[in-house]
């Protein structure tokens, strides 16, 4: 019963659309009317600026952290990452938004950060290195998860590898339009890294 309750809780907390909630409560804006229309962190930076984008990132990250930490604290028999996986599913397919959610990058990072901080920090470092080189958040997100998947093999934690593989598949699918634009050379870039330096 406890495991079932935690799974439902993880999915429901993951389903909270913080990008939409923060936009309407604080900025009086509907994030879905800006940029890509996505409720996640990247679009939150476009719609609300640095402060708003950071707030959405932190809240989405916490959605992933809380179920993992709670499962660990209660010492349930199931692996903590499985509850984190439910939070990721909640973010991607939220019941509160007719199952149309975000791309789960921030929430996935929160899940791994709660479970294995060093692993998460190495993965996020690969994201920023890629972002510095390419200035593309979408490409860097995919690259970071692919890097994390390869890195997980060295830990011999097969639940970690399995969950990372599912996250990789999910993120690739949710970024299919971005991948098409990357191949066409039309993907949007952020003013960060080599691109910004070259402009100067």
C-alpha positions as CSV (number, residue, x, y, z in Angstrom):
1,X,0.0,0.0,0.0
2,X,2.9,2.4,0.8
3,X,4.6,1.7,-2.5
4,X,1.4,2.3,-4.4
5,X,0.8,5.5,-2.5
6,X,4.3,6.7,-3.2
7,X,4.0,5.9,-6.9
8,X,0.8,7.9,-7.2
9,X,2.3,10.8,-5.2
10,X,5.4,10.8,-7.4
11,X,3.3,11.0,-10.6
12,X,1.0,13.7,-9.2
13,X,3.9,15.9,-7.9
14,X,5.5,15.4,-11.3
15,X,2.3,16.5,-13.0
16,X,2.3,19.9,-11.4
17,X,3.0,22.4,-14.3
18,X,5.2,24.8,-12.4
19,X,6.0,26.7,-15.6
20,X,2.3,27.4,-16.1
21,X,1.5,28.0,-12.4
22,X,4.5,30.4,-11.8
23,X,3.7,32.3,-15.0
24,X,0.1,32.9,-14.1
25,X,0.6,33.6,-10.4
26,X,3.7,35.8,-10.6
27,X,4.0,37.1,-14.2
28,X,0.4,37.0,-15.2
29,X,1.4,35.2,-18.4
30,X,0.5,31.9,-19.9
31,X,3.9,30.3,-20.8
32,X,2.1,28.3,-23.6
33,X,1.7,31.5,-25.5
34,X,5.4,32.2,-25.7
35,X,8.2,30.7,-27.8
36,X,7.8,26.9,-28.3
37,X,4.7,26.8,-26.1
38,X,6.4,24.3,-23.8
39,X,5.9,24.5,-20.0
40,X,9.5,23.7,-19.2
41,X,12.7,25.6,-18.2
42,X,14.0,26.7,-21.6
43,X,10.7,28.3,-22.6
44,X,10.4,29.8,-19.1
45,X,13.6,31.7,-19.6
46,X,12.1,33.0,-22.9
47,X,8.8,34.0,-21.3
48,X,9.9,35.2,-17.8
49,X,13.6,36.0,-18.0
50,X,16.4,34.7,-15.9
51,X,14.7,34.9,-12.5
52,X,11.5,33.2,-13.7
53,X,13.4,30.6,-15.7
54,X,15.6,29.8,-12.7
55,X,12.5,29.5,-10.4
56,X,10.8,27.1,-12.9
57,X,14.0,25.0,-13.2
58,X,14.4,24.7,-9.4
59,X,10.7,23.7,-9.0
60,X,10.8,21.2,-11.8
61,X,14.1,19.8,-10.4
62,X,12.5,19.4,-6.9
63,X,9.6,17.4,-8.5
64,X,12.2,14.8,-9.3
65,X,14.2,15.0,-6.1
66,X,11.3,14.7,-3.6
67,X,10.0,11.2,-4.5
68,X,13.5,9.7,-4.6
69,X,14.4,11.2,-1.2
70,X,11.1,10.2,0.3
71,X,11.4,6.6,-0.9
72,X,15.0,6.5,0.4
73,X,13.9,7.9,3.8
74,X,11.0,5.5,4.1
75,X,13.3,2.6,3.1
76,X,10.7,1.0,0.8
77,X,11.6,-2.3,-0.9
78,X,11.5,-0.8,-4.4
79,X,14.5,1.0,-5.9
80,X,14.2,4.8,-5.3
81,X,14.8,5.6,-9.0
82,X,11.5,3.9,-9.9
83,X,9.6,6.6,-8.0
84,X,11.7,9.3,-9.7
85,X,10.7,7.7,-13.0
86,X,7.1,8.2,-12.1
87,X,7.8,11.9,-11.4
88,X,9.4,12.1,-14.9
89,X,6.3,10.5,-16.4
90,X,4.2,13.0,-14.5
91,X,6.1,16.0,-15.9
92,X,6.0,14.6,-19.5
93,X,2.4,13.5,-19.4
94,X,0.7,15.5,-16.6
95,X,-2.9,14.6,-15.7
96,X,-3.5,18.3,-15.0
97,X,-2.8,19.4,-18.6
98,X,-4.4,16.5,-20.5
99,X,-1.1,14.6,-20.6
100,X,0.7,17.4,-22.6
101,X,3.8,18.3,-20.6
102,X,7.4,19.3,-20.8
103,X,10.5,17.5,-22.0
104,X,11.6,16.4,-18.5
105,X,15.2,17.5,-18.5
106,X,15.1,19.4,-15.2
107,X,13.0,16.8,-13.5
108,X,15.3,14.0,-14.7
109,X,18.3,15.9,-13.3
110,X,16.5,16.3,-10.0
111,X,15.9,12.5,-9.9
112,X,19.5,11.7,-10.5
113,X,20.8,14.4,-8.2
114,X,18.8,13.0,-5.3
115,X,20.0,9.5,-6.0
116,X,23.7,10.0,-7.0
117,X,24.9,13.6,-6.7
118,X,28.3,13.0,-8.3
119,X,26.8,11.2,-11.3
120,X,24.3,14.1,-11.7
121,X,27.0,16.8,-11.5
122,X,29.2,15.0,-14.1
123,X,26.2,14.8,-16.4
124,X,25.2,18.5,-15.9
125,X,28.9,19.4,-16.6
126,X,28.7,17.6,-19.9
127,X,25.5,19.6,-20.7
128,X,27.2,23.0,-20.1
129,X,30.3,22.0,-22.0
130,X,28.1,21.1,-25.0
131,X,26.1,24.3,-24.5
132,X,29.2,26.3,-24.5
133,X,30.3,24.8,-27.8
134,X,27.0,24.6,-29.6
135,X,24.8,27.3,-27.9
136,X,21.9,24.8,-28.4
137,X,19.9,23.8,-25.3
138,X,18.1,21.0,-27.2
139,X,21.3,19.4,-28.5
140,X,23.0,19.8,-25.2
141,X,20.1,18.1,-23.3
142,X,20.2,15.1,-25.6
143,X,24.0,14.9,-25.5
144,X,24.0,15.1,-21.7
145,X,21.6,12.3,-21.3
146,X,23.4,10.2,-23.9
147,X,26.6,10.8,-21.9
148,X,24.9,9.9,-18.7
149,X,23.7,6.7,-20.2
150,X,27.2,5.7,-21.2
151,X,28.6,6.8,-17.9
152,X,26.0,4.7,-16.0
153,X,27.5,1.5,-17.5
154,X,30.6,2.1,-15.3
155,X,28.6,2.1,-12.1
156,X,27.1,-1.3,-12.7
157,X,23.9,-0.1,-11.2
158,X,21.5,-1.6,-13.7
159,X,18.4,0.2,-12.4
160,X,20.3,3.5,-12.9
161,X,21.2,2.4,-16.5
162,X,17.6,1.3,-17.2
163,X,16.0,4.5,-16.0
164,X,18.6,6.6,-17.8
165,X,17.9,4.6,-21.0
166,X,14.2,5.3,-20.6
167,X,14.9,9.0,-20.0
168,X,17.1,9.1,-23.1
169,X,14.4,7.6,-25.3
170,X,11.8,10.0,-23.8
171,X,14.0,13.0,-24.4
172,X,14.9,12.1,-27.9
173,X,11.2,11.5,-28.7
174,X,10.1,14.8,-27.1
175,X,12.9,16.6,-29.0
176,X,12.0,15.2,-32.4
177,X,11.2,18.6,-33.8
178,X,14.4,20.1,-32.4
179,X,16.4,17.2,-34.0
180,X,14.8,18.0,-37.3
181,X,15.8,21.7,-37.0
182,X,19.3,20.8,-35.9
183,X,19.8,18.7,-39.0
184,X,18.4,21.5,-41.1
185,X,20.7,24.1,-39.4
186,X,17.7,26.2,-38.2
187,X,17.6,25.3,-34.5
188,X,17.5,28.3,-32.2
189,X,20.6,29.1,-30.2
190,X,21.1,30.9,-26.9
191,X,23.5,33.9,-26.4
192,X,26.0,31.7,-24.5
193,X,29.4,30.2,-25.1
194,X,31.5,30.3,-28.3
195,X,28.7,31.9,-30.3
196,X,28.5,34.8,-28.0
197,X,32.3,35.2,-27.9
198,X,32.5,35.1,-31.7
199,X,29.9,37.9,-32.0
200,X,32.0,40.1,-29.7
